[in-house]
Amino acid sequence: MNAYELAYEYVQHTNRCIFLTGKAGTGKTTFLRRLKTETLKQMTVVAPTGVAAINAEGVTIHSLFQLPPQLFLPTPEARRKLFSEMQMRSHKQRVLRNLELLVIDEVSMVRADLLDTIDAVLRHFKHRPNIPFGGAQVLFIGDLFQLSPVAREDEWRLLGDYYDGPYFFQAQVFLELQPVYIELDHVFRQTNMDFVEILNQVRNNALTPESRMTLNSRYNPYFQIDKNGEHYITLSTHNSKVDAINQRELDALKTQTYTYQARVKDTFPESMYPIDRTLTLKVGAKVMFVKNDSEPEKLYYNGKLATVTALSKNEIHVLCEDGTEVDVHTETWENLRYISETGSDQVEVEVIGSFTHFPLRLAWAITIHKAQGLTFDHVVIDAEDAFAAGQVYVALSRCRSLEGIVLLTPIPMRALTNAREVLYFTQNQLDIATTEQRLAPAQTEYLTILLCSLYDFRSIINRLSALSRQVKTMGSVQGDVSAFFSTCIGGLEGLQIIAERFQQQIRQIVYTTSSAHNSPIVSWSNLSDRLMAAANYFSPKIQQLLSSLATCPLRTNDKEDAVYIKQHLLDIHAELSRFEYVQLRVPQSLTPNGFFQVRQAFRWIEPELTIYSQQRKIRSDASAFKSLQLFFQKHTIPQIAKERKITVPTVVKHMRSFMDKDIIHISNFTPEDQLLFYK
């Protein structure tokens, strides 16, 4: 199995955290695109900067986790202060609570303290304080030999007491996790193996004198781009240099100037603009596409170079370096946020703003930073002022061949030194063969965790306990708060004791069976039978708890308190309903994908829960109450529907209205009829 497919199997069919890395041009971006299309896990994608987030079609770390722009000390006091100041709305909390797969793109730029804070926030909102990332799987994507994290001297004076270095792999949670390390090793960008070897030497601080001489043979301080005939793009270290080159060349053109403005809609901060809001062009200008073509023709891609051939007020025509002519149309970048509705465990994407513009920027020059991820046939590299480890490597690896490179200055030795801790980390990882051997046990472990999670009520107990403490501080709430929560929590704690014993049975059956078959995914008839028996045992008890939640006796005249209590009770009701739904159906689908497909089919029916300024009227007609009880013990819902010549959903609707008035109880129905209420 190659590294790409091995990484895919680990992400899709285990819960192990993974660091997916690889040299420039090995397919990390392609991997992420495939994963977003195919995974059934509840997934979010984040990146450390706004532009990186837009490129990854995700959101920034600080946006998802509602973090202020500051350093974070990994101390209990600092975290308590952070949580006390966080104003995270319920829908954002649901996103984090339901999150199963967190992808951190461009992770090389993520500092250790930020990663530890992500861990702390997930533990807090997933109510699993003793499990890294609250049990969420994390996929780290990036190349440590490219852009590195920034820690100013004043920040490091504080952080240095807790960390050996600023890199994400030096975070406390990373050391606790020890994620699977997989390096994509097939280079798609370069085909000349001598050039690939030179790039590897630059990457590993091992450039030989011969290779350095070969690189510096490309040194030509007198190179003139315009007289060569090929479209060379200059890669430089600083924005000021790049802007000066582009402006100088644009001013030199004697053709008419045209200016185009972006259309910004709703929420799209300037820090996230993928290109400048104002685009100034002339015929003859060298440009680069900054987005893949959204049209079926796919006439251009991010990084494709071209020359402007015609302009008008609303039109731009270019000639690409491969000879194709393109009438450029505007493209739209979207600013996203993740949402999760009440009653759903689905993490969905919502567009909150957009940036529409012609997908072009001037391309006589570009910064090395913005060139990351792009591929060129001809580059001019000005690395004299290279200031960060990896900048030279990024610049050199943008080009398909050594022959396409021109150096305006010799490569400075100071810029060829990558951090020792990066080299030590990458050189002390398991080889790919050992990682592959560990896949099957990890798959078995994951399936076991998924099945056991159906019989683990600790998270719900913790949430109910936290809600109970909060409600007791609300002076407006009427009703016996202690009795209500004691009933619900006590019932769950009783289930938890039995559930933990059943979890042990699941583990014993899975590992015994998988060892006998030497496979993590086999037909486990014994396990299926035990799961079905357990589901039938737990189902009526869960339904009794659901009924208690749905008929909550608490009332308040304070609207904010009512909304708060109701929202949390509905979330808990939905999660408990989902537990029962999947428990009853997963025995026929004993694979991770089968588990997710069953869960995805769940549809929650929201109970008519009243908390705000109303008192429930309870019918006191004892004879009518007893009569209805006896009636539903003798007649099933399908029988009633047939006799009255109405649909089953209509019968269920009427039955639910009787339940809402406390005239009948869910326990008055047969198990088969009870299922009809939760389909």
Summary of the structure (lengths in Angstrom):
residues: 679
radius of gyration: 30.2
end to end distance: 41.5
largest distance: 103.0
contacts: 2107
relative contact order: 0.09
helix: 49%
strand: 15%
